[in-house]
Amino acid sequence: MSTVYEQWFLNHLVCLENPNYFLYTYTHYLLLLFKYINMKIIFQRDILLENILYASRFSSSKLSSLITLQGVLIKNEKGLIHFYSTNLSSYYHSSVKTEEKQAFEIVVEPKKLVEFISLLAPGKLEIEVKEKQIVITQNKTRGEFPIMVSKDFPLPPTIEEKPQKIKTDFFIKNLPLILFSTSSDESRPVLTGVNLVSQDEELLMVTTDGFRLSLLKLKKDIELPSMIIPSSFLSEAVSFLKDEEAVELSYSPKEKLISFKIGKYNLYSRLIEGEYPPFEKVIPADKKTIIETDKDELVRNIKLISIFARDISNIVILQTTKEALQLKPKTEVGEHNSAQQEAIIKGDEQKIAFNYKFLLELLNHLEGKKITIELLRSDSPAVFKSDKNPNFIHIIMPVRIQE
């Protein structure tokens, strides 16, 4: 007898003094259990695979005392089969219509299940729900998968606030410019999120990992308070947007939760609590050198120089002359390896060094043909701008080099 039904049975032991009631309820329980064990559902392979695969991306990948967090909850209720997953920071929910009316609730480990279903042929498959496992059958292929206890599975909190519709272009266009600059260091949680700063007529979106910073200033067309949203959640949310025109966004100050309704998918995330560092102090107030050059050519030259730089230091040195920008690797050998490209140089001649990976990651996310680099000193943060988006700036801390 499963743990769920053991608990059900214990809850009804108080009725033993009434034999007729006990006999009725226990018989009713046996009938439900028999029907539950022998339940069969017909599913389209692609629909089942999509829902379990998406749900698995929000399940916990960490060893946890609550093992169900590593699984996906599948629940049939009122003609809808629901799929839930969570890592307690973010939540996933979707649903599919079904003709099966009998309620059931199970938790499955998704990894092997997804791998198995993905190798089946497109078309119908049969799911048989048993007491301790589910069986998936297609023609003569059969797979058995264990079931975890579902009673402790945490469902998404309820958000009572009215949602607002936001065009998906807002997220698709803006989020890639800032998400790559967030930190993966969980010892400083605020740096793993996107900092939204709501001002009078502007909405600022800021990310930093302590070595670089992205800042996007937007006209305040949506009403959102200042908050810090986990970047991992937003990265996942972006992948759901391609076929939708708008997102229904809800914010609950009570639950400190934000939710996106994207078509048939509901995504939830806890907000990050804490004080974001004063990013304004990092932005240089002055500059002594301005470099304007071709973005694609700069990408190519950085890749060329990285061939020599990556084995030792990952450092690329940028040096300006009156009419060109020269790039060299910071290495102990091959001092004459270099690349040069045309550039418009205004101001003082300077030499500054960067981790080339930071440069490439920025340039690969920028649209436009021209890039502008503003320098103050070799040891001061450098400001990068694109001709395509004047509302965006990116800052990279230079690497100190000995002359």
VENRA-V657773 format. One record per backbone hydrogen bond with DSSP energy under -0.5 kcal/mol. CO is the residue of the C=O (numbers start at 0). NH is the residue of the N-H. E is the energy in kcal/mol with one decimal. If there is no record, write none. Layout:
co=CO nh=NH e=E
co=CO nh=NH e=E
This chain:
co=1 nh=5 e=-2.2
co=2 nh=6 e=-2.2
co=3 nh=7 e=-1.7
co=4 nh=8 e=-2.6
co=5 nh=9 e=-2.4
co=6 nh=10 e=-2.2
co=7 nh=11 e=-0.8
co=8 nh=11 e=-0.8
co=9 nh=12 e=-1.2
co=11 nh=14 e=-1.7
co=12 nh=15 e=-2.0
co=14 nh=17 e=-1.9
co=16 nh=18 e=-0.6
co=17 nh=21 e=-2.4
co=18 nh=22 e=-2.8
co=19 nh=23 e=-2.1
co=20 nh=24 e=-2.8
co=21 nh=25 e=-2.8
co=22 nh=26 e=-2.0
co=23 nh=27 e=-2.5
co=24 nh=28 e=-2.2
co=25 nh=29 e=-2.1
co=26 nh=30 e=-2.2
co=27 nh=31 e=-2.2
co=28 nh=32 e=-2.7
co=29 nh=33 e=-2.5
co=30 nh=34 e=-2.3
co=31 nh=35 e=-2.8
co=32 nh=36 e=-2.6
co=33 nh=37 e=-1.5
co=35 nh=38 e=-1.2
co=38 nh=128 e=-2.4
co=40 nh=126 e=-3.4
co=42 nh=124 e=-2.5
co=43 nh=47 e=-2.3
co=44 nh=48 e=-2.5
co=45 nh=49 e=-2.3
co=46 nh=50 e=-2.0
co=47 nh=51 e=-2.2
co=48 nh=52 e=-2.6
co=49 nh=53 e=-2.5
co=50 nh=54 e=-2.0
co=51 nh=55 e=-2.2
co=52 nh=56 e=-0.8
co=53 nh=56 e=-0.8
co=54 nh=57 e=-1.8
co=55 nh=58 e=-0.9
co=64 nh=66 e=-1.0
co=65 nh=68 e=-1.8
co=66 nh=69 e=-1.9
co=67 nh=70 e=-1.9
co=68 nh=59 e=-2.9
co=69 nh=109 e=-0.6
co=71 nh=107 e=-2.3
co=72 nh=74 e=-0.5
co=72 nh=83 e=-2.5
co=73 nh=105 e=-2.6
co=74 nh=76 e=-0.5
co=74 nh=81 e=-3.8
co=75 nh=103 e=-0.9
co=76 nh=79 e=-1.0
co=78 nh=97 e=-2.2
co=79 nh=76 e=-2.8
co=79 nh=81 e=-0.7
co=80 nh=95 e=-2.0
co=81 nh=74 e=-2.3
co=82 nh=93 e=-1.6
co=83 nh=72 e=-2.5
co=84 nh=91 e=-2.6
co=85 nh=59 e=-0.8
co=88 nh=269 e=-3.5
co=89 nh=86 e=-1.6
co=89 nh=87 e=-0.6
co=90 nh=267 e=-2.4
co=91 nh=84 e=-1.4
co=92 nh=265 e=-2.9
co=93 nh=82 e=-2.9
co=95 nh=80 e=-3.3
co=98 nh=100 e=-0.5
co=103 nh=75 e=-2.3
co=105 nh=73 e=-3.1
co=106 nh=147 e=-3.4
co=107 nh=71 e=-2.7
co=107 nh=109 e=-0.5
co=108 nh=112 e=-0.7
co=109 nh=113 e=-3.1
co=110 nh=114 e=-2.0
co=111 nh=115 e=-2.6
co=112 nh=116 e=-2.6
co=113 nh=117 e=-2.4
co=114 nh=118 e=-0.7
co=115 nh=118 e=-0.9
co=116 nh=119 e=-1.4
co=122 nh=44 e=-3.3
co=124 nh=42 e=-2.8
co=125 nh=127 e=-0.5
co=125 nh=136 e=-2.6
co=126 nh=40 e=-3.0
co=126 nh=128 e=-0.6
co=127 nh=129 e=-0.7
co=127 nh=134 e=-2.5
co=128 nh=38 e=-0.9
co=131 nh=146 e=-1.8
co=132 nh=129 e=-2.6
co=133 nh=144 e=-2.5
co=134 nh=127 e=-2.8
co=134 nh=136 e=-0.5
co=135 nh=142 e=-2.4
co=136 nh=125 e=-3.0
co=137 nh=140 e=-2.6
co=140 nh=137 e=-2.5
co=142 nh=135 e=-2.9
co=144 nh=133 e=-2.6
co=145 nh=108 e=-0.5
co=147 nh=106 e=-1.0
co=149 nh=152 e=-1.8
co=152 nh=154 e=-0.5
co=157 nh=159 e=-0.6
co=163 nh=248 e=-2.9
co=165 nh=246 e=-3.0
co=166 nh=169 e=-1.4
co=166 nh=170 e=-0.6
co=167 nh=170 e=-0.7
co=167 nh=171 e=-2.7
co=168 nh=172 e=-2.4
co=169 nh=173 e=-1.2
co=170 nh=174 e=-1.9
co=173 nh=176 e=-1.1
co=173 nh=177 e=-0.5
co=174 nh=177 e=-1.6
co=174 nh=178 e=-2.6
co=175 nh=179 e=-0.5
co=177 nh=180 e=-1.4
co=178 nh=181 e=-1.6
co=183 nh=185 e=-0.9
co=184 nh=187 e=-1.5
co=187 nh=190 e=-1.5
co=188 nh=191 e=-1.8
co=189 nh=192 e=-1.1
co=190 nh=182 e=-2.8
co=191 nh=230 e=-2.1
co=192 nh=194 e=-0.6
co=193 nh=195 e=-0.7
co=193 nh=228 e=-2.2
co=194 nh=196 e=-0.6
co=194 nh=205 e=-2.3
co=195 nh=197 e=-0.6
co=195 nh=226 e=-1.5
co=196 nh=198 e=-0.7
co=196 nh=203 e=-2.7
co=200 nh=219 e=-2.0
co=201 nh=198 e=-2.8
co=202 nh=217 e=-2.1
co=203 nh=196 e=-2.5
co=204 nh=215 e=-2.2
co=205 nh=194 e=-2.9
co=206 nh=213 e=-2.5
co=207 nh=182 e=-0.7
co=210 nh=396 e=-2.8
co=211 nh=208 e=-1.3
co=211 nh=209 e=-0.7
co=212 nh=394 e=-3.0
co=213 nh=206 e=-2.0
co=214 nh=392 e=-2.3
co=215 nh=204 e=-2.3
co=215 nh=217 e=-0.6
co=217 nh=202 e=-2.5
co=218 nh=220 e=-1.8
co=221 nh=223 e=-1.0
co=226 nh=195 e=-3.4
co=226 nh=228 e=-0.5
co=227 nh=271 e=-2.8
co=228 nh=193 e=-3.2
co=229 nh=233 e=-1.7
co=230 nh=234 e=-2.5
co=231 nh=235 e=-1.7
co=232 nh=236 e=-2.6
co=233 nh=237 e=-2.2
co=234 nh=238 e=-0.9
co=235 nh=238 e=-0.6
co=236 nh=239 e=-1.6
co=237 nh=240 e=-1.5
co=240 nh=243 e=-1.9
co=244 nh=167 e=-1.9
co=246 nh=165 e=-2.6
co=246 nh=248 e=-0.8
co=247 nh=260 e=-2.5
co=248 nh=163 e=-2.4
co=249 nh=258 e=-2.6
co=250 nh=252 e=-0.6
co=251 nh=255 e=-1.4
co=251 nh=256 e=-1.7
co=255 nh=270 e=-2.3
co=256 nh=251 e=-2.9
co=257 nh=268 e=-2.4
co=258 nh=249 e=-2.3
co=259 nh=261 e=-0.7
co=259 nh=266 e=-2.9
co=260 nh=247 e=-2.1
co=260 nh=262 e=-0.6
co=261 nh=264 e=-2.2
co=264 nh=261 e=-2.6
co=265 nh=92 e=-1.6
co=266 nh=259 e=-3.0
co=267 nh=90 e=-2.3
co=268 nh=257 e=-2.5
co=269 nh=229 e=-0.6
co=273 nh=275 e=-0.6
co=276 nh=278 e=-1.8
co=277 nh=280 e=-1.3
co=278 nh=281 e=-1.6
co=278 nh=282 e=-0.7
co=279 nh=282 e=-0.7
co=287 nh=347 e=-1.9
co=288 nh=374 e=-2.9
co=289 nh=345 e=-2.6
co=290 nh=372 e=-2.7
co=291 nh=343 e=-2.9
co=292 nh=370 e=-2.6
co=293 nh=297 e=-1.7
co=294 nh=298 e=-2.3
co=295 nh=299 e=-2.2
co=296 nh=300 e=-2.4
co=297 nh=301 e=-2.4
co=298 nh=302 e=-2.1
co=299 nh=303 e=-2.0
co=300 nh=304 e=-2.5
co=301 nh=305 e=-2.2
co=302 nh=306 e=-0.8
co=303 nh=306 e=-0.8
co=304 nh=307 e=-1.2
co=304 nh=308 e=-1.6
co=305 nh=309 e=-2.6
co=308 nh=311 e=-1.1
co=308 nh=312 e=-1.7
co=308 nh=313 e=-2.8
co=313 nh=355 e=-2.5
co=314 nh=329 e=-2.3
co=315 nh=317 e=-0.5
co=315 nh=353 e=-2.4
co=316 nh=318 e=-0.5
co=316 nh=327 e=-2.1
co=317 nh=351 e=-2.6
co=318 nh=325 e=-3.1
co=321 nh=344 e=-0.6
co=322 nh=342 e=-1.3
co=323 nh=320 e=-2.4
co=324 nh=340 e=-2.1
co=325 nh=318 e=-2.8
co=326 nh=338 e=-2.1
co=327 nh=316 e=-3.6
co=328 nh=330 e=-1.1
co=333 nh=336 e=-1.7
co=336 nh=328 e=-0.6
co=338 nh=326 e=-3.3
co=340 nh=324 e=-2.6
co=341 nh=293 e=-0.5
co=342 nh=344 e=-0.7
co=343 nh=291 e=-2.2
co=343 nh=345 e=-0.5
co=345 nh=289 e=-2.7
co=349 nh=319 e=-2.7
co=351 nh=317 e=-3.5
co=352 nh=398 e=-2.8
co=353 nh=315 e=-2.8
co=353 nh=355 e=-0.6
co=354 nh=357 e=-0.9
co=354 nh=358 e=-1.3
co=355 nh=359 e=-2.5
co=356 nh=360 e=-2.3
co=357 nh=361 e=-1.8
co=358 nh=362 e=-2.6
co=359 nh=363 e=-2.4
co=360 nh=364 e=-0.5
co=361 nh=364 e=-1.6
co=361 nh=365 e=-0.7
co=362 nh=365 e=-0.6
co=366 nh=387 e=-0.5
co=368 nh=294 e=-3.0
co=369 nh=386 e=-1.6
co=370 nh=292 e=-2.2
co=371 nh=384 e=-2.5
co=372 nh=290 e=-2.8
co=372 nh=374 e=-0.5
co=373 nh=382 e=-2.1
co=374 nh=287 e=-3.1
co=374 nh=288 e=-2.2
co=376 nh=375 e=-0.5
co=376 nh=379 e=-1.2
co=381 nh=395 e=-1.8
co=382 nh=373 e=-2.9
co=383 nh=393 e=-2.1
co=384 nh=371 e=-2.8
co=388 nh=385 e=-0.6
co=388 nh=391 e=-1.5
co=390 nh=216 e=-2.3
co=391 nh=385 e=-0.5
co=392 nh=214 e=-2.5
co=393 nh=383 e=-3.2
co=394 nh=212 e=-2.3
co=395 nh=381 e=-2.3
